[in-house]
Amino acid sequence: SSSSSSSSSSSTITTTTTPPTTATVLTTTVLPSTSIATVPLSTTTTVPSTTVTHTTTTLPPAETTVPRTTAGFLAPTTATTTTTSAAAGLPPTTTEQQESGEWVTGTWTTGYWDCCKPSCAWPGKGNSIKPAKSCDAKTGEVLWDPNVESVCQGGNAATCTDQKPFVYNGNLSMGFAAAAVSGSRGLTGDANCGQCFELKFVNRVHSNGNWGGADEQLVGKRMIVQVTNIGYDVTGDHSFDLQIPGAGQGAFTSGCAAQFAGHSSGDFDCNNRYGGCDSKDGCAKLPAELRDACKWRYDWFHWLDHAGKTNNPYVNFRRVRCPELLTSISGAIPADDDEVPAAELGSDLLV
């Protein structure tokens, strides 16, 4: 995950990106324009010449079953570092697609924040009218050229600080996320760029050790997220990696310090790049622009609030029409959004 994610058996997702050209790649490192790399994924992607993908590294199980911090969240015995790539047009690995408006059940979420340029900010991603925005790492201004290199690779394009979670009302928040690439449940990676999904947090724990899940105060709440990044190790039952400041930087620890002068890398996740800050006190170390969203993790999301929850909460989800509140921030609007049902925001208020 990116800034990271974690799971019960594999975890974390950090996010990053790449510029255009052509190379068949499915993750990992900097590739020359005609290099080929493979990972356990049955898809092929057209990638830019200096592609950087976030790699997935599954560590062997720890000898203890006591939960420990990994990749953006706490997980029992394994750690996974994950992020994303700028590869264009990743096709689905299966023919399974989600029907608009139908709820998908049995998946869980993680979180990250690594400041890297979002994968969906590169041109040619998904069926969006235009790419998601990225911002100048030095000035904070929106970059209108989608080909600027990521700050995590020595460039100047970074995550815009307004692409963070916020509360709409007591039971509904909105924000941004990286999506899975499994090809199942309608989540195929690049094709989901710009799409929005309604998540409902449910009362379920991870079965391998009965750990984590949603705090009782989070159960029943909803979140609408727009996909601005792609998680190449977010697969199977792991559906979304939520973009949350302070949730862990994961494998890419240079971007945030480069974007915010005067801050060290450890300020952005309390020196815990796979897990992030354990308490709201750690938010004080973040730049002022990110502190409110860091506190959201504890006040609304109830991160580690009681008995190890919230931690990698399970959700039901469905695709919905993107609220203007999100598209006005990201700049991305799916071309087929008019065909998608609107999500109910509150009493008689629709997207």
N, C-alpha and C positions, 0 to 999 in steps of 0.2 A: 503495500500500500504505500504506499505512497506516503506521502508523509506517512503513511504506512497503514498497514492493516494487519489483522492477524486473525487466526481462526483456531479451531480446536486442533486441527492436524496440520494445516498450513496457513500462513497468515500474511498479512501486510501488503500494502500497495502504495507505492510512492508514484508520483507522476512526472513524466517529462515528455519530451517531444522530439521532433526532427524536421528538417527542411526537405524539400522535394528533390527527386531524381529517381533512379530505379534500382532496387536490389531486393531480392527475395529474402525476407527475414521474418523471423517470428519472435524475436526478442534479443536482448543483450548487446551490449557494448557498441563502440563506434565502428561502423562498417564502411569500407570503401564502396564506391558506386556500384560495383558488380559483385559484391560479396554475398555469400549465402550462409545463413546460420539457421540452425533449427533448434526447437525446443519441443516439449511434449504438447504440441498443438497441431491439429490437422488442417491448418489453413495457411494460405500464402498471401503475402502482403507486398504491395509496391511501396517502397520506402525511399526517402531522399538519400542523396549521396553521403551525407554525414550523419546518418541516422543514429540516434541514441535511443535505446529502448530500456525500460526499466526491467531488470532481470528478476526472475523468481529463484530464490535459493532456499530449498527446504533443508533445514538442519535435522540431524537425527534426533529422535526423542530423548528428552532429558530423563535422568534416572528417577526423578521424583515426579509425582503427579500433582504437586502443589502448583496452582496457577502462577505464572510469572509473566512479566511484561514482554510483549512482542509486538512488532509492527503496528503501532497505532492503537492497539487494544491489548487487553490481557487475554492470554490463551493458556491452556494447560501445559502441553509438553513440547510443542514445536514452534519454530520461528520461521517466518517467511518474509523476505524483503521483496516488495513489488512496486512497480511503477508502470509507466505507460510509454507508448511510442508514437511517433508521428507518421507511422505507416498509413498509406492512403487506401481507402476502399476495401477493408478487410471483409471478405464474404463470410456468410454464416457457415459454421461447420456442420450444421444439420439443416433439414428443411423445416424444422419446427418454428413457428412464428406465433407471437402473442396476438390474439384478436383484441382490437381496441375495446377498452371498457371492461374486459374480463379480468378478474382478480387472479393473480398468481400467488400461490401459498408455499410455505416451507423454505423460504430463503432468509439469509441473514446479511447484516451490513457491518462495515468497519468504518474507519475514518483516517484522515491524513491532512497534512498541509506542508508542502515542500517549496512553494513559491515558483516552481518551474512553469514555463509556458505550457498552458493546457494543450493536450493533443488535438482537441477539436478547434484550436485556434489556427491550425495549419489549413491551407486551402484544399478543397476537394474532399472534405470529410462529410459523410452522410448526405442527407437530402435537405440540407439547410439552405436558405436563401443566401446566407453569407456565413463565414466562419465566426466562431466565438471570439470575443475580444481578448487581447493580451495588452499589457501596459509596459511602458518604458520603466526599466528598473531604477533609473536614476531620478526621473522627474515625476513618475506616477501617471503621466499622460497616456491616453489610449494610443496604441500603435495601429495605424490604418493599413500598414503593409503586413500581410499575414506571413511573409517569408522571413521575417527577422528571427535570427537564431535565439534559442532559449538561454536565459541567464544561467541555467544549470550546465550549459555547455560553453560558457564564456561569452555568450551573446548579451543582448540587452532586453529581450522579451521575457516578462514575468507574469505571474498570476496577478490580475487586478485585485486590489484589496477589498473591493466591494463584492467580490464573488464569494461571499461567506454566508453562513446561516443567519436567519433572523426570525423573530416571532411575528406572525401575522395576528393571531389571537391566542388565547390561553391554550387551546387544543390543536393549533395548526402553526407549523413553522414552514419556511421555505429556504431553499439553498441550492447548492450545486454538488455534483457527484461524478465519480468515474464509474463507468458501467462494465459489466462482465462481457466476456468474449466467447462464452461457451457455445453459443448458437442455440441453446435451449431457452425456453421461457421467453422468446422474443428478444433476447439480448445477444447481439452478435458483434459488439465492438464499435468500429467506426460508423457503421450504419445507424447507430443510435445517437450520434452526435447531434445535439440541439433538441432532442426529444425530451419531454417532461413525463415524470412518473409520480403518481400519488402513492405514498407508503403509509401503511397502517401498522403501528407497533403492536405486537401480540405477546401474549403471556406464554413464552416457551423458552426453555433453557437448552444448552448444548448437551446432547445425550452422552457424549464420551467423558463422563466425569460429573455431569450435572452442574456445569458452571455457566456463569454469565447469563445473558438475556436482558430483557428490559426490566428496569425498576418498576414497581407497581404504580408509581406516579406517571410513568411514561406509557404504560399499556393503554391502548385505546386512542392515543393521540395520533395525529397524522402529520406528514411532511410531504411537500411537493418539491421535487428536485429536478433540475435541468442537467442533462448530461453534457459536460464540457471536457471530459477526459475519458480515457479508455484504460481499463486495468487488465493487462494481459495475464495476470495470475488470478484475476477475479473470475472464477469459473464455477460451474455446477450450482450448488446451493448458496454460494457466496455471490450475491447479486449486485450490490452497490458499495462503493467506498466514498463516504461522505466527506466533503471538503470542510474541515474544521480546524481553525488555527489552534495550535498547541497540542494537536493530537498525534504528533510525531512526524519527523521528516523522512524517515526511512533511509533508503540508500543514497539519496541525493541531499547532502547536507551543506552544499556551497551556495545554493541559490538565495536563500533568505538573508544570509549575512551579506551577500553581494547587493541585494536589493535595498537593504536598510543599513546605511552607514552608522557606525557606532554600536552595532549589536554583534554579538558573537553567535555562532551557530547554536550553541547550547541554550541561548535565551528563548529559542523558538519551540523547544519541547522539554525544557527543564533537564537538559543533558540526558534525555531518554528518547532517542530517536525512534525506537520501536515501542511505543506506548504513550509517549508524551507526558504531560504534567498530571500528577495524581490528584491535585487539588486546585481549587480556584486561585489560591495564592500565587501559583506559578504564572498566572495571566499577567501579573504586574510587570514581568520581564519582557513581555512582547511589545512591539511598537504600538503606539496609541491607536492606530487605525485597526488593529486586530484584536484589541482587548475585549471589546464587547462580544464578539463572536466566540472568543475563548471562554468567556464567562457563560455564554449560552450553553456550552457543553455541560455545565454543572447545574445551572438554574432551571433550564427547560428539559434538557436531555437526561439529567440526573446521573451523570457519569460517576460510577463507583460510589453512588450515594448510600447504598445500604446492602450489606451482604454480597459485595462484589458485583453489584448491578448499579447502573446499566453497563453492559459490556458485550459488544458484538450482538446487538439486539436482532431478533427475528422480526420480519415484516411480511405482510401481504402487500402486493403492489399491482398496479395497472397503469397503462399509458393514458395520459390525459392531455387536453389542450394546454399549451403553455400559458401561464398567467403573464400579463404584461409586466407585472412587477419583476419577473425574472428576465424576460426577453429584453427589457429596457436596460438591464444591467449587463447581460452577456452579449447582446447584439445579434444573437442567433435565433432564427425563427424557422421551424421545419416547414417545408413547402406544402406538406399535406396536413397541416395542423387543423384546417377547417373540417377535416373528415373525422377528427378525434373528439370524443365527448369531453365536455367541460367538467372540471372538478368543482364541487360545491365548497365555497370558502367559508360560508356562514349562513345565517338566516337569510334566505332569498337572494344571496349574493353569489353570482357565478363568475368564473374566470372570463 
